[in-house]
Every structure is written in structure tokens, then in C-alpha cells.
Amino acid sequence: MFISTNKCEGLGECIKECPTGAIRLIDGKAFSCITCGACADACPNKAIKKNRYGGYVVDRAKCNACGVCEMTCPVNSIKIEDNLVKGICARCGICADICPLNARIDAFDVIEERQLQFLQSLNLTIQPEVRMQKEGEKVERMGLVTDYDKCTLCKRCEYYCPTDAIMVDVDLEGKCTECRICEDVCPAGAITDTTIDEDKCTLCLKCVKECPNRAITIEDFTVKINKPEPGEEITGKIVSCLNCGLCTEACSHGALKMVDGKIRYDPTFCEECEEMECLDVCPVGTLRLSDEPERRIKGFCVSCGNCVQACDVNEARSFQNTTWEGDVTKDCISCGVCAEICPKEAITLKKGSINVDLSKCILCEKCGIHCPADAIPKTTMLKKSIKEGFTFVQDKLCMNCKLCTKICPEEAITETEDGRIVVDDEKCIYCGACSNACPARAILFEREFEVAP
């Protein structure tokens, strides 16, 4: 919740700007809705919903102004005026921005654990989903990662991964990446340093078959390795299983399990499954159907370390303990994508940043993969961008609070001369910040993601 400090002199600027009328003066101090959620629990029409900022918004299409929320509010913040519910905080943060004395603050940024426990002892549910993060707290995950500065995208690790958990995509297909797999598989020992000794070559074509980038061809009874031309550079990306464990949690038949921090698979249990929900939850898309008779799925890392041994020249693959303290960069636009996409509901928005419940986070990196501002750290090269979307303000539901115009990071939402709120499709990036914060749930919003090139 947002609270007032002793600096507050009752100037009332926060009251004027609050889009939902959730702030009032008591004994000369600004006091507001405590976002306890009692109104949402009591609403018979389910018209009050929690947004991704941790605040609450009213769906005017469902609200019939019955007054149950007003009677339920433990701090008498809610009131009904002209059939509109007011007094519920959406946690937009405008009050903190507008206060000339900096007297309005986000309580979750400063409140101590004992203060939170005291408030809860009063039988008030103060945002139970928002857990106070302790100093130095972090979430950890062990897995195999790639050092992208060392990686040459040769595809050697992909070739030797026994479960196909590594996917390497290069732009120059048909050109040698110096993976040396041809040297490994040549039964006659005819290949050294990507050069073929024609006297030793038996034309068995094993190298042609096994070359992961299709860079070896045969012309007039001669095997040829096609190397990049001068100036050509091998570029692309490498994506591998993160060992986050989302697939093991989604597996309803017990075919995938996490044992001592490592994924294990029993195909006999997998045969009974029809839904294959494990495929849908994989954050990087390495988990996929297999055409091999001994297993139905592939792409899960078993932490065998074979890729580490295979990458014996560049040493780009290694076991690494990945950590995150819930921090984001200043590029965060509070769009809400991370909170929407998080499978563990571990993220709550705040203006210009996020709150992360590290006790829930499993470092699946879906938030970082989908973040349109690249404000969240990630170890994978996979990136998803917003392909297209739809944003529309419903005039009949809009209460003209103009919160969407203030929170839009692209200034794509404006007010017309006749007082209507409209969206400029050419400016809109479909981030969802307006939809997350709208206190009347008046914004129709959809978006579609695609894998970025």
C-alpha cells in the first residue's frame, strides 16, 4: 500500500490526482486504501479484481453498485457516487509522484517485517502474495550454460547432447563451422583440421551424413568441405534447456521428475499421456516431440556434462550456478508482461520496477525472455518480441480518470477534444501497462508474441 510519512502537510495534491478517489485527509494527513483485498473477496459479482501492480480495479461492466464492498471495507475508504465505486487503490503510484514534499511512499519498499506482522495480527490481509524480500536474498538454479563470448556456434555441443537439449541455429548453413565432428566420425582418419587427405579417404560419406551444418559435399568422386568465404561470418544463436523444472511440474503422469536438482525421464509413464502439457510450459522451446521409438519427447537436459566435454577447444559450455536478486534495470516500463507471463505468480508490478517473491521464483527466465524493454537479466539467447496486438478503450466503461494516458510509456493514449480516450495504433507497443492499471477495466487488450530473429 501507499502511505504518508511525517512530511505530509495535508496539501491535498495526491487527493486531486488519485484517479480512483482512494485518498482522503484524516487529522491533516493523507490516508488511503490499504489494498487488503477484502472488497474483492466480498464482491458478489466478482467485479473487483487484483491487478499486476498489487492493487485492485473495478470492472464496471460487472459492478451493479450493490454496496457490499463499501460495507466490507475495514478502513471506510470505499464509497459509491453516481453508481461508481470509488476509494479502491490501483497502486498506480501517481500519488507518490505528485507529492511536492515526497511524503507519499510505497510501504513495501520500506516497511520492516515486524511491522507487516503487526498489521496482519489485526486480521487485515495486507497483500499476502507480496512477500518482503530480505537484504541479500536471492534465488539460485544450477544448470549448463553457454559463454556467448567464447561460443563459435560450431554445433559440436548440439551434436553430442544425448537428449537434444541444445539447439544451435546459424545463418550460414552449408558452410563449415569447424566443429570437427567429421574428424571424429571418419573411420579412415582422413580428416585433420578441416582438411581431407584424399589418399586416405575411402568415400564412405560418413562425414557427409554426420556434418551438422551440411557443409560437406561430394563432387566427381571427391569429398569437399565448404568453408566460409573471406568476410563471411558465422552468426546465429544457441538455446539450451535451463533445467528450471517447469516441465517436471507440468507432467501429470510422473514421466519427468526433478531428482537432486536434475531432470530425469521414464518413457514408460509418458506413453499414457495424451495432453503433453510439458511441451507447452518449456520457456525456451527445447522440449519437443521425438521421432525416436524409445522416447516420446526430447530436449530436456539431464546434466550429464557431455556438452562440456565436447566443447574442448573453446570451453564455452560449463556448469554454472545462476542467481537473481530480483533486480531490474532502469529500462523497466512497468508494462506488466513479466507479471502476466510468470508461471509462478512471483512478480508484482510497481511503477518503474517490479517486486519479486524470490521464494516462488524458479529462474525459468520467461520474464526476461518476454520483457520488451530487456530490463530483466537472462542467461538464454532466446528472445520473444510482441508481434502484434489490439488496444481499445471502451467509452461506456471508461471513467475518464486519464490514468492510462499518464502511465503509457509511449504516449500512445490521448484525450480527444470531446473528452474520449483513444489509442494511437502507430505508437502503441502493446505492452499492457494501461490495461493493468485501468481502475474500470475499460480497456480491451490482446497481444501475440513471436520469437525474435
Summary of the structure (lengths in Angstrom):
residues: 453
radius of gyration: 28.0
end to end distance: 40.4
largest distance: 97.2
contacts: 1351
relative contact order: 0.13
helix: 19%
strand: 24%
